[in-house]
Amino acid sequence: MVRSTRSLSGMGARRWTILAVGTFAQAATCCFLYGIPMLVPALRADGASLFTASLVVSAPMVGLLLTLIAWGAAADRRGERVVIAAGVGLAAGLLAVAALVSSLGVLAVLLAVAGAAGASVNAASGRMVMGWFPPHERGLAMGTRQTAQPLCVALAALGLPPLAHHASVHAALWFPAALCAVAAVLVAVLVRDPPRPAAVAGAAPARSPYRGSATLARVHLSSSLLVVPQFAVATFTLVYLVRERHWDPTVAGRMIFAFQVAGAAGRVLSGVWSDRVRSRLRPMRQLAVASAVLMLLISLGAATGSWFVVAGFAFGAVITVADNGLAYTAVAELAGREWSGRALGVQNTVQNVAAVATAPVLAAVIGATGYAPGFAVVAAFPLLAVVLTPVRAERWGSAPPAAASASASADQLVAPGNVVAPDVAQK
């Protein structure tokens, strides 16, 4: 433990560089995984129905679901650097091919395969953060890493609609393809895997953190419920402003850019908040309450046509994404070093199942009943998350957080009935 702690403290600014590169790699894949909904108005202008367009923009997440756990297992065994570089580089090539085709069906298939390749960064970069940062900095570090999604959705909102308008939906994909290519090179050159403990001859493999406890399963389920309002806001804000309030797509994209930048700041602040209150799950439950209130506000604004529906979308872009890093940090800490990649793969899988289902299912509900009832239904999901979040299963050690250069073992999280979750950064 002493040798690994010295190794971490000796890295100094290098680990923040690794965090920055990992965040950029995550952002590059997020640009097409979660930014593609910005192309829905262009797809509809080309004649696609709202339902068909929703299926196309969900294709990257379908591919993501198929490989998340496998990429997490690969990161556990082979290391983070090679897994991220290979996956993001392959995604760049597939997006470049997608930019050259013209068929909507082929586009959907290529987006799905690119999503399967880009899934590498989701589990591996989170595992990398857990390896380089001690417990009292992990909320901040994981919150910073989680800014990738709203920041690149913001860039997608700024760049994809005008590219699709002036060129085509397919040509707009050169933007995320270029980002992924640059990210793959940076990861290969600058990223270093965190130190791992030497293997002990004859030691038994780590016990599954899922055995004998429902804590991780409850975190997975509650965080997946919180994905529903997140993707309801991300997917339907632009199309609502354009179709229902008759905004210009470029102006609406700029507005969403501002919303998403604020959402990125919210993720960092929620991470710092969790470090200060020494809990990941208590703030997560409080944010679930706020998400439910905001979805009801958006529903009321849509029903009455009032101006505050825009304010609801603005606050929703911040609140509905702020819990994401908290859940990831809690999962990795509870799972331990040997299982963190696979546990984060499971976490990503269940969250993206919810994300994939949200767009087409909510589109069908909105098509049948209108926006106001659709957003009201969404409010039920964070309310369920309030009940399911296992706050009582989480506790911190009695000692205060240690300095960055000291051992932080007193800050380890424990789940009742389980052994102490290993401190990934300090082993």
N, C-alpha and C positions, 0 to 999 in steps of 0.2 A: 504493500500500500504506500509506503514512504517513497519508494522509487517512482511509482506512477504519479504521486502527488507532485514530486519535484519536476517530473517530466511535463506535467500540465502547467505548473507555474513558470517553468522555463520557456514555454511557448510564447508567453506574453501576448503581444499584438498579433502574432501569427494565427492564433485561434479565432480572433475577430475577423481576420482576412478569410479564413476558412468559412466562417459563418456567412460573411458577405457573398462569397462565391456560391456557397450552397443555397443561399436565399435567391441569388440571381438565377441559378439553375432551376429552382422551384418556380420562379416567376416566368421563365421562358416557357416551361410546359403549361403553366396555368393560363398563359395567353391564348392557347388553343383549347385547353381542356375546359376552362370556365369563361373565356372571353368570346368564344364562338357565338353565344346567344346574341351578341351585338349585330350579327349578320341576319337575324330573323326578319327585320323590315326589308332588307334587300332580297331575301329569299321570297318573301311575300310579294314584293314588287315584280319578281320574275314569274309569279303565278302559283307559287306553292301555298297551300293552306296553312293556317296556324299550327294545326296538328302535325302536318308533314314537316314543316320547318322545325318544329320542336323535336321531332325524331332525329332529324339530321344533326342538329346542334347537340343532341345527347349522345351521338355516336362515339366521341372520344372517351366519354366516361364508361360506356359499355365495354370498350377495349380495356380500359383501366381496371375494371372489376376482375377481368380474367387472369391478371398477372400480379396483382398487388402482393398477395401472400408469398408467391414464388420469389419475387424480387426481394421481399423482406428476409426470407430464408437465405437467399444468396448473399445479402449484406451481412447476416449473422455469421456466415461461414467464410466468405471471401473478402469482406471489407467493403467500405462505402465508396471509395474513389472509383474503382473499376466498374462497379455496378452503375453509378450515376453517369459516368462518361459514356459508357456503352449505350445505355438506354436513351439518353438525351440526344446523342449523335445519330442513332437510328431514327428517332422521331423527326429530326431535322430533314433527313433524306426523304422520309415518307411524306412530309408536308410539302417539300419541293415538288414531288411527283403529283400530289393533289392539286397544286397550283397550276399544273399543266393540262389536266384533264378537263372535260366539259360535262360529263354525265353526273347528274345529281346522285345516282345510286353508287357509282364508283367513288365519288367524293365521300359519301358516308362510310364506305368500307375502308378507304384509306385513313379517314379520321379515326375510325375504330382501332385500326392496327397501330397508328401513331400514338393513340392513347395507351395501348398495351405496352408500347416501348417506353413512353414517358412516365409510366407508373414507377419506374425504377427510382426516380428522385423522391417520390412521396415517402416511402418507408426509409430509404437509406439516408436521406438528408436529416430526417428527424433523429435517427439513431446516431448520426454523426454529432449533432448538437448535444445529445445526452452524454456522449463520450468525452467531449471537450470542455463541458461546463459543469461546475459543482452545483449542488441543489439550490443554494441561495441566489444563484444567477440564472437558473434554468428558465424561470418564468420570463425574464427579460429576453434571454437568448431565443427561446422557442417562440415568444411573441414576435420578435424581430423576424425570425424565419417565416412565421405565418403571415407577415405583411406581403409576402410574395403574391398571394392570391388577389387581394383587393388592389394592389398596385398594378398588377398586370391586367386585371380586368379594367382598371382605369385607363391604362395605355391602349387596350383593345377598344374601349369605348371611344377613345380619341382618334385612333388610327384606322380601325377596320371599317366603320360605316363610310367615310369618304373614299377609301380605297375601293370598296365594293361599288360605290356609286359611280366613280369615275372610270373604273376598269371593269371588274366583275367579282362575284363572290369567290371564285377560285383564285383569281390573281391576288386577292387580299391575303391569302395564306402565305405569301412570300414573307410577310412581316414576322409571324411566329417562327417560320422556318429559319430565318436569319438569326433570330434570338437564340433558338436551340443550338444552332451550329456554333455560335460564339460561346455559349454556356458550356458545351461539351469540351471545347478547347481549354477554357479557363479551369474547369475541374481537373482535367488531365495534367495541367501544368502546375496549379497552385494548391490543390487540396491534398491533405495528408490524413491518413486514417488515424483515429485516436489510439493511444496505447492499449494493448490488451494484456491481461495477466498471463503468465506462463502456464502452460498446461501442466496439471499435476497428474503424474502417472497413477493409474488405478482409481482416480476420482470418479464418482458417479456423475452422470449428466444431470444438469440442473432440472429440478422438478418443475413441471408445468404450472404456471401461476393460475391456470384455469381449474386445476384439480382441487376440489374441496372448498371452493369459494365462488360466489356469483358476483364478486365486486367488479372485476374487469368486464364481465358480460353486461352489467348494469351501466357502466361507463360507456361502453360501445353503443348500447341501445339508446340511452338518454341523449348522447351527442348526435346520433343519427336522426333523432326526432328534431333536434335543433337545426339540422341541415335544411329542413323543409322551409321554414321562413327565410333562411339565408338565400336559397335558390329561387324561392318565389319572388323575392325582391330583385335578385340579380338578373333573372330571366325576363321578368315582365315589366320592369320599370320603363325601359326604353320603348317597348312596343305599346305600353299604355300611354305614355306621353305623346307618342307619334300618332297613334290611331284614335285615341279618345280625346286628347286635349289639343291635337293638331299642331304639335311642335315640329319644327324642322329637325330631321334626324341628326344633322351635324351639331345643332345647338343642344339637342337632348344628350348627345354623346359627350359634349363638353361638360354638361351639368353632372352626368354620371361619373365623369372623370373626377370631378371635385368630391362627389359622394364617396368614391372608392379610396381616394387619398385620405379622407377623414377616417374611413374604415380601417386603413392600414395603421394609422396612428392609434386607433382604438385597440387594436390587437396588442401593440406594444404596451400601452397603458394597462390593459388587463393582465398582461404578464407580470409587470412591475407590481400591480395590485396583489396578485397571488403570492409573489415573493414576500411582500410586506405583511400580509395577513397569515402567511404560512399555511396556505391551503390552495388547492387548485379547484376543488369541487364546490366549495361554498360560494365563491364568486360565480362559478358556472351556473349554479342554481338561481342566483339572483339575476343574472343576465337572461335566463329563461323566462322569468316573470316579466322582465322589461320587453322581451321579444313578443310575448303574447299581447301585452298592452298595445304595442306599436302596430301589430297586424290588425287589431280591432280598430285602431285609429285610421289606418289606411283603408280598411273596409268602409268605415263611416264616410271618409272623404270621397271614396269612389261612388258611394250611394248618393251623396248629396251634390257631387261635383264641386266641392269646396276647395279652396286653395291649399288647405292644410294637408291634402293628400300628398302634395310635393314635399312638404316638410316631413310627413310620415316616411316617405321613401328615403329622404336624406338621413334621418335618424336611424331608419331601418338598415341602411347600408353600413352603419357603424355598429349598432347593437347586435344585429343578427350574426355578425362575423367575429365578434369579440371573444366568444367562448371557445372558438376552435382550437387555439393554441393551448388553452387550459386543459382540454380533454386529451390532447396529444401528450402533453407533459405528464399528466396523471397516469395515462396508460403506460408510458415508457418507464416511469418510476416504479409503478406497481409490478410490472412484468420483470424487471431486472435486466442486467446486461445480456445474459445468454438468450433471453426470449424477447428482447425489445424489438428487434427487426420484425419477427413474426407477429408480435402483438400489434405493432404499428401497421403491419400489412392488413391484419384483421380490422383494425380501426378504420383504415382507409376504405376497406371493402364495404363495411356496413354503412359508412357515411356516403359512399358513392352509389350504393344501391338506392338510398334515399334520394340522392341528387338526380340520378338517372330517372327515377320514377316521378319526381316532382314536376318537371317540365311538361311531359305529355299528359299526365293525369290532371294537373291543374289546368292545362289548356283545354282539356275536355270539359272540366267543370265550368270554367269560364265561358266556353262556347255554349253550354247548355243553360247557364243561370246568370252569367254576367260577372264582372270583376268584383263587385262588392261581396256577393255570397262566397265567391272563390277565396278571397282574402280572409273572410270570416272563418271559413273552414280551416285555413292554415293556422289560425290562432290556437286551435285545439292541440297542436303538436307540441309547442313549447310548454303548455300547461301539463301535459303528460310527462314531459322531461323533468319538471319540477318535482313530481312524485318519485320518479325513478332514480334520480341522481343520488348515489350512495354517499352522501356527505359524512354520515356517522362512521363509515368504514375507513375514513382517512384521518390520520393524526400525525403530528410531527413529534420528534424527540423533544425532550424538555429543555435541552440546552439551546442557547441562541445561535443564529447562524454564525459560522466561523468566517474568518477572513479568507479572501480568495486563495491565498497561498497555503492555507492550513487545511487539515483534513476536515471534511464536512459530514462525517458519518453521523453526527447527532441530528442532522437534518433529514435523515432518511425517512421515507414514508413507510407505514406499515398497514397492512390489511389484517383485521382480526381473523385469527385462525390460520394465518399464513406466517412464514418466516419473514424477517425484515427484508424488504426489497433491496437488492444489492445496489450500492451507489456506483453507477456506471462510470462516472468520471474519476472516482477515487480508487478503483481496484488496481 
